[in-house]
Amino acid sequence: MRPLVLCLMGLFCLLVPLGCGGGGGSSVGVGSEGRPSAEEAQASRRVREEATVEEETEVSRYSYNAVGKRDPFRSFISKTVVVDSGEEAIGPLQVHEIDQYKLRGIVWNIGAPRALVEDPDGIGHVVDIGTLIGKNWGKVTQIKPEEIVITEEYRDPIENELIINEITMRLPDPGDEDKD
């Protein structure tokens, strides 16, 4: 086995220099000394210079356009909840259903009457006419001495009619305050 390995290695050592040698081949564009002619050297130099100039102009033409890309410095956690219907952002009074709010007080004898409603979390909110309240985009339309009226408008999906639903919130009776 050892003589076979030595024989193959010797053959390999003899054939490798012959295969890698520069013998043979065509001599197109080669001068008498084995170098390219002056004309071809000048032409290849021009081609290299043109390629370099094209690469430089491509690099200098590039301009970053951030349109449609996310700002990498803005937090990805949204601070406002966006409604699916594409309308403005939901306020703190539009988180719960209207029947979960409790009317706690009304300021009546002023130019623009206001009311105090309490959400299920126990947080009080001051509302006036035009304030949006409830998940169904209800709007406070009237503030009376003992009650407020909230109007919800929506379309019937079958008949495509505008349906107006008025909901009344009354102040609790003075004896009922202990129960809440």
TAHUKA-V633915 format. One record per residue. PHI is phi in whole degrees, 0 to 359 (999 if undefined). D_LAST is the distance of its C-alpha to the last C-alpha in whole Angstrom. Layout:
BEGIN
PHI D_LAST
PHI D_LAST
END
This chain:
BEGIN
999 102
295 102
295 105
294 103
296 100
295 103
294 105
294 101
292 100
294 104
298 104
298 100
294 101
281 104
280 102
299 99
297 102
291 103
288 100
269 99
291 102
269 102
290 106
76 106
84 103
275 104
244 105
287 104
76 103
252 105
283 107
292 110
263 109
90 106
258 103
296 102
292 104
296 103
295 102
291 99
296 98
292 98
295 96
293 94
296 93
298 92
298 90
296 88
294 87
296 86
296 83
295 82
296 82
297 80
297 78
294 77
291 76
296 74
293 72
285 72
282 71
291 68
225 65
287 61
240 59
268 55
294 54
82 52
253 51
288 48
287 48
290 48
263 47
273 43
294 41
276 40
271 36
287 35
268 32
237 31
270 30
259 33
282 32
297 34
285 35
85 37
277 35
297 33
293 31
285 27
268 25
293 22
275 20
255 22
272 21
247 18
289 18
298 17
290 14
274 12
274 12
238 9
280 11
250 11
189 14
225 18
258 21
253 23
275 27
226 28
300 31
241 28
297 25
227 22
226 18
248 15
244 13
246 11
275 13
299 11
277 13
88 11
266 14
271 14
228 17
270 19
239 21
227 24
295 26
100 27
288 25
277 24
214 21
89 20
288 23
262 25
57 26
290 24
233 25
290 23
253 26
218 25
234 22
254 22
300 21
242 18
202 18
237 19
245 21
246 22
248 25
250 26
241 30
208 32
260 35
289 36
293 38
275 40
263 41
56 40
263 38
280 36
249 32
249 30
244 26
260 24
242 20
251 18
248 15
255 14
293 12
290 9
294 11
303 11
280 11
273 7
294 6
289 6
285 4
278 0
END
